[in-house]
């Protein structure tokens, strides 16, 4: 039986490994071929996830948007974040200048990206958005954390569905059930429409990308990551299939890796690749510290 620490560590390492393996292929075409990179470097997907963990540790396991925003500003100021998208970059720059966390996030159509979802996985171990007692309050907290960078409701919904997927995996439930389990949950949004399409007519990842796209829009990337994880295949093979979809490969692969790692724990991840992964030792230490706080 996997414990909290193993699942949390697997989630963070799986996300980082997916990010590093797929990063060199970002914005490539549909059908591109995967070749394992020589270097396994991280991008903002993992870096802002680790900044989120740092804030959770600093707050003693409480999810506080102000603390998370401060961690983002600190990481950005220390030049520890690279490959940032336009909406997230706007927020980071304004946070560094003293902007309020609730006001700096991007709004409008261009703010429907996956920047909120890509860093939401650690919150799955603290928030229970579908709990009958605390669910409504936890959804509000998740919405606030998402809006640090993205004010669009599709971006918030993407983060919510990613948290649900990680919770499903960390509970040891079958990954194949993910699309059907999530498809009827609120809110009514494009991401849910995509999940219903997957449930009602099972499709491959490439078929999804051909039909809907594999862009950095949360309504595309989050359902694609869930579809990839639901296949529950060998880790590197799954990431290779994500890369073949083209588009925002690093973020889709990172979110997929977070789900897979939460399901399998560290033992389900390729050990030799973890040895080459940038900041793997730091990630393990952060996971251990956060797990200790949550267990306590």
C-alpha positions in Angstrom: 0.0 0.0 0.0 1.5 3.3 -1.0 1.6 6.1 1.6 1.1 9.8 1.3 4.7 10.6 0.9 5.2 8.1 -1.9 2.2 9.3 -3.8 3.2 13.0 -3.4 6.8 12.3 -4.4 5.6 10.3 -7.4 3.3 13.1 -8.4 6.0 15.8 -8.3 8.7 13.6 -9.9 6.3 12.3 -12.5 5.3 15.8 -13.5 8.9 17.0 -13.6 10.0 14.0 -15.7 7.1 14.5 -18.2 8.0 18.2 -18.4 11.7 17.4 -19.1 11.1 14.6 -21.6 8.5 16.6 -23.7 9.9 20.1 -23.3 12.2 20.0 -26.4 9.2 19.2 -28.6 6.9 22.1 -27.5 5.0 23.8 -30.3 5.9 21.0 -32.7 3.5 19.6 -35.3 1.0 16.8 -34.9 2.8 13.5 -35.7 6.3 14.6 -34.7 8.5 11.8 -33.5 9.8 11.5 -29.9 13.5 11.0 -29.3 14.7 10.9 -25.7 16.5 14.1 -24.9 20.1 14.0 -23.8 19.4 16.5 -21.0 16.4 16.5 -18.8 15.8 20.2 -18.0 12.8 21.6 -16.2 10.5 24.5 -17.3 8.1 26.8 -15.6 5.6 23.9 -15.3 7.7 22.2 -12.7 9.3 25.3 -11.3 6.0 27.0 -10.4 4.7 23.7 -9.0 7.7 23.6 -6.7 7.1 27.3 -5.7 3.6 26.3 -4.8 5.0 23.5 -2.6 7.4 25.9 -1.0 4.5 28.2 -0.1 2.4 25.3 1.3 5.4 24.3 3.5 5.8 27.9 4.7 2.1 28.1 5.6 2.2 24.8 7.5 0.0 23.1 5.0 -2.6 25.8 4.5 -3.5 26.9 1.0 -3.1 30.7 1.1 -3.1 32.6 -2.2 -1.1 35.5 -0.7 1.7 33.0 0.3 1.7 31.2 -3.0 1.8 34.5 -4.9 4.7 35.7 -2.7 6.6 32.4 -3.6 6.0 33.0 -7.3 7.4 36.6 -7.0 10.4 35.3 -5.1 11.2 32.6 -7.6 10.8 35.0 -10.5 13.0 37.6 -8.8 15.7 35.0 -8.2 15.5 34.0 -11.9 14.4 30.5 -11.0 11.6 30.3 -13.6 12.1 29.9 -17.3 9.8 29.3 -20.3 6.9 31.3 -18.9 3.8 32.0 -21.0 2.4 35.5 -21.5 -0.4 35.4 -18.9 1.8 34.0 -16.2 4.7 36.4 -17.1 2.3 39.4 -16.7 1.4 38.2 -13.2 5.0 37.5 -12.2 6.2 40.9 -13.3 3.4 42.7 -11.5 3.8 40.6 -8.4 7.5 41.5 -8.3 6.6 45.1 -8.4 4.2 44.7 -5.5 1.0 44.0 -7.3 -1.9 42.4 -5.3 -2.3 38.7 -6.0 -6.0 39.1 -6.8 -5.4 41.8 -9.4 -2.3 40.8 -11.4 -3.7 37.8 -13.3 -4.5 38.1 -16.9 -8.1 38.5 -18.1 -9.9 38.1 -21.4 -9.8 35.3 -24.0 -6.0 35.0 -23.9 -6.1 34.1 -20.2 -7.8 30.7 -20.8 -4.4 29.0 -20.8 -3.2 26.1 -18.8 -0.9 28.1 -16.5 -3.2 27.5 -13.5 -3.7 23.8 -14.1 0.0 23.0 -14.6 0.9 24.0 -11.1 -2.2 22.8 -9.3 -1.3 19.1 -8.6 0.1 19.7 -5.0 -3.2 21.2 -4.1 -4.9 17.9 -4.7 -3.3 16.6 -1.5 -4.9 19.4 0.6 -8.1 20.4 -1.1 -11.2 18.2 -1.5 -13.3 20.1 -4.1 -16.1 17.6 -4.2 -16.5 16.9 -0.5 -20.1 17.4 0.6 -19.0 19.5 3.6 -15.9 21.5 2.6 -16.1 21.2 -1.2 -17.6 24.6 -1.9 -15.0 26.4 0.3 -12.1 24.4 -1.2 -13.3 25.2 -4.8 -13.2 28.9 -3.8 -9.7 28.6 -2.6 -8.6 26.8 -5.7 -10.3 29.5 -7.8 -8.3 32.2 -5.9 -5.0 30.4 -6.4 -5.7 29.9 -10.1 -6.6 33.6 -10.5 -3.1 34.7 -9.3 -2.2 34.2 -13.0 -5.4 33.4 -14.9 -8.8 35.1 -14.4 -10.6 33.1 -17.2 -13.2 30.5 -15.9 -11.9 27.9 -18.4 -8.4 28.2 -16.8 -9.9 27.8 -13.4 -12.0 24.8 -14.5 -8.8 23.2 -16.0 -7.1 23.5 -12.6 -10.1 22.0 -10.9 -10.3 19.0 -13.2 -6.5 18.4 -12.9 -6.9 18.4 -9.1 -9.7 15.9 -9.3 -7.7 13.7 -11.6 -4.7 13.7 -9.2 -7.0 13.0 -6.2 -8.5 10.1 -8.1 -5.0 8.7 -8.8 -3.7 9.3 -5.3 -6.7 7.4 -3.9 -5.6 4.3 -5.8 -8.6 4.2 -8.1 -8.2 2.8 -11.7 -6.9 5.4 -14.1 -9.1 4.0 -16.9 -12.1 5.3 -15.0 -10.9 8.9 -15.1 -12.8 10.3 -18.1 -16.1 8.7 -17.1 -15.7 9.8 -13.4 -15.0 13.4 -14.3 -17.3 13.9 -17.2 -20.4 14.7 -15.3 -18.9 17.0 -12.6 -19.4 20.7 -12.6 -18.8 23.3 -13.9 -20.3 23.4 -17.3 -17.3 24.2 -19.4 -15.4 23.3 -22.6 -13.0 21.0 -20.7 -16.0 19.0 -19.5 -17.4 18.8 -23.0 -14.1 17.3 -24.1 -14.1 14.7 -21.3 -17.7 13.7 -22.2 -16.6 13.3 -25.8 -13.8 10.9 -24.6 -16.2 9.0 -22.4 -18.9 8.7 -25.1 -16.6 7.7 -27.9 -13.2 6.4 -26.8 -10.4 7.8 -28.8 -6.6 7.8 -29.0 -4.6 10.8 -28.0 -3.8 11.5 -31.6 -7.4 11.4 -32.6 -8.2 13.8 -29.7 -5.4 16.2 -31.0 -6.8 16.0 -34.6 -10.3 16.7 -33.4 -9.8 19.3 -30.7 -6.1 20.4 -30.8 -3.3 20.1 -28.3 -2.8 23.8 -27.7 -1.9 25.7 -24.4 -5.6 26.3 -23.9 -6.7 24.6 -20.7 -9.8 23.1 -22.4 -7.5 21.3 -24.8 -4.5 20.4 -22.6 -6.1 19.2 -19.4 -8.5 16.7 -21.0 -5.6 15.5 -23.3 -3.4 14.9 -20.2 -6.3 13.0 -18.5 -6.8 10.9 -21.6 -3.1 10.1 -21.7 -3.0 9.1 -18.1 -6.1 7.0 -18.4 -4.3 4.7 -20.9 -2.2 3.7 -17.9 0.7 2.5 -20.1 4.5 2.5 -19.5 5.6 6.0 -18.6 8.0 6.9 -21.4 5.7 5.4 -24.0 2.9 7.5 -22.7 5.0 10.7 -22.9 6.1 9.7 -26.5 2.4 9.5 -27.5 1.9 13.0 -25.9 4.8 14.4 -27.9 3.3 12.9 -31.1 0.2 15.1 -30.5 2.3 18.2 -31.0 1.4 21.6 -29.4 2.0 22.3 -25.8 3.8 19.0 -25.2 5.7 19.9 -22.0 2.6 21.0 -20.1 0.4 18.1 -21.2 3.2 15.7 -20.4 3.8 17.3 -17.0 0.2 17.1 -16.0 -0.1 13.5 -17.3 3.1 12.6 -15.4 1.6 14.1 -12.2 -1.4 11.9 -12.5 0.6 8.8 -13.3 3.1 9.4 -10.5 0.3 10.0 -7.9 -1.1 6.6 -9.0 2.1 4.5 -9.1 4.3 6.3 -6.6 8.0 6.6 -7.3 8.4 2.9 -8.1 6.3 3.3 -11.2 8.7 5.9 -12.7 11.8 5.0 -14.7 14.6 5.1 -12.2 17.5 5.7 -14.6 15.8 8.8 -16.0 15.1 10.1 -12.5 18.8 9.9 -11.8 19.4 12.4 -14.7 16.5 14.7 -14.0 17.3 18.3 -13.1 16.6 19.0 -9.4 15.4 15.5 -8.6 17.1 15.6 -5.2 15.4 18.9 -4.4 12.0 17.6 -5.5 12.3 14.5 -3.3 13.2 16.8 -0.3 10.3 19.1 -0.9 7.9 16.2 -1.2 9.2 14.7 2.0 8.8 18.0 3.9 5.4 18.7 2.6 4.2 15.1 3.3 5.5 15.3 6.8 3.4 18.5 7.4 0.3 16.9 5.9 0.7 13.7 7.8 1.2 15.6 11.1 
